[in-house]
């Protein structure tokens, strides 16, 4: 079954047609929610609820448009709400262990020295930790801009706000990340090993 046919069936109340968008977009949606929330299990719950919400709101969906941007809006909004509700610092030990276990898979260049590999892993961990210290709204715009590659105009459309609001939020997020990641700055002598 094709996506358009599945959406048409969803709009008629056939929940079994939800299988098509779930297979197509579940992984992307969970990654997106995880980057905003920082907790894999909560991200999975948010995405599951977002699929159900998409089914409930399927009659509002314009079938002339692609499904993913519409669904992505639901996921981002729900992830920001979930992260805001939790209002707690997410324990990074288990999540960082998960990220750390991916390091060998991510380092595919055989010419990379052990020092460079360790430096890259340290930087990845520092970025992850810094992201978790941002507000949920700041995390969302950073993820949308740098993970999804969205423009400020697209982000403003998704958030249903003025482009200036997104620009200010993105600016404050970048400033906060610069502060949090200061020791990795190329001007910092301690960071020379990461250049």
N, C-alpha and C positions, 0 to 999 in steps of 0.2 A: 504494500500500500504506500502511496506517495504522500508527501506532507500535506498538499492541498486537499487531497481526499480525506486524510485523517482529520484535518481541521474542520472540514464540512461535516464529518460524522460527529465530531466533538460538539459542534454547534447544534446538532440535532439531539444531543444528550447521550451519545454512545461513549461511555467512559473507556471502553476497551480500545478505542482509537488513540488514547493517550499513550499507548505503547510506542507509537512511531516517534513523537517528539522526545519521549523519555530516552529511547535508544540513541537518538541523534544528538541530544543536548545535555544529557545528565552529567557527563564527565566535565564538560566546560563549565556548567552551572555550579557544580560542587567546587571546582577549583576557584571560580570567581568568588563564591560565598566564603570559602576558606580563607582566601587572601584578605577579605574584609573582616571576618569574624576572628580568625586565628584558632579556631577549634574545629577539628575535622568532623566530629560527631554532630555538633550543633550545625555546621554547614550542611551536612547531609540531611538533617531534619528540616532546615530552612528550605532546601531545594525540593524535598518531598512535598512540603506544604505549598511551595510555589507552583508545583505541577498541579496540585489539586485546585489551587486558586485560579490557575490558567484554565482548567476545565470549567470551573464555576463561572468564569468571566469570558468564556470562549465566544459568546454571542456579541461581545463588545469588540472582538478582534476583526480588523479589516482584512479580509482574505486576499486583497490585492497587494498586501505588503508581506514581507518576510516575517516568519514567526520568531526567529531568534532575537531580533532587537526588542520586540514587544515583551517576550519572556524574560530577557535580560533585565529589563526595567523592573519587573516584578522581583527578580532575584536580588538585584542590588538594593532596592528599597527594603525588602524583607531582611536582608543581611545587615544593613545599617541599623534597622530597628532592633534586631536581635542583639547586635553588639552593644548598642546603647542600653538596652534593658539589662544586659549582664553586668555592665558597669564595674567589672572586676578585672584585675590583671589576669590574663590567661597564663596558666603555668606553662612555661616554655620548655621544661625539661623533656616531657614526653614528645612534644611537637618538634623540638630541636633534634631529638634522637631520630625522629622520623626523617627530618631534613638531612641530618648527618648521614643516614644510611643511604641516601641518594648520591652522595658525593662521588663515589667511584663511577656511577653511571653517568654523571654529568661531566666528568673529566675524560674526554675521549681523545685528547691530544697526547700521543705517546712521548712527545718531546718536552712535556711539562715536567719541571723539576719538582721534587717533593716539597721544597720551600714554596714554590709558586702554588702548588696544590693546597698546601696548608694555609697560605695567605688568602687564597680565593675562598676556602671554606670559612676562614675567620671573618672575611668580609661578608659572605652570605649570611652567616649567623648574626653579625652586627646589624645588617640591613633588616633581617627578620625581627630582631629584638626592637630596633628603632620603629619599625612599622607598627608593632604592637603598642607602642607608647603614644601613637597618634590617636586622635579622637576617631570614632567610627566614620564620621563624615569625611575627615581628612584621609583616612585609609581608603575610603571608597573612591575619592577623586584620584589618588595616586594609582590605585589599581586600574581604574578606568583609563587613565592617561597612558601609563607605562606598560600595563599588562595587556589591556584590550586595544591600545593604540587609538583611543577615541580623541577627537578634537574637542576643544573647549565648547564649541557650538553644539556638538553631539551630546556632551555631558550636560550642558544647560537644558537641552531638549529632554534628555532622560530624567533630569531632576525637576523639570518644569519650573525653572527659575531663570533669572537674567544671566547672560554670559558673564557679567561683571562679578556676580556672586561666585560662580565657579572659579573665575580667575583669582579672586581674593582667597578662596579656600585652598586652591592649589598652591598659591604663593605662600600662604602660612604653613602648609604642609611641607613644602620644600625647605623653608627656613628652619622649621623644627627638625627635619631630617639632617640638614647641614649641621645644626648644633649637636644633635645626637651622634652623628657620624664624624665629628670634627677630627678625631685622631686618624681617620682614613683619608683626610684631605691631602692632595699632592704637595701642598705647601708645608705640611707637618713632617719634620725630619723622621719621626718614628714610623711614618707610613711609606718611606722610600722602598721598603722591601715589597710593597704591593704594586709598585709602578711597573 
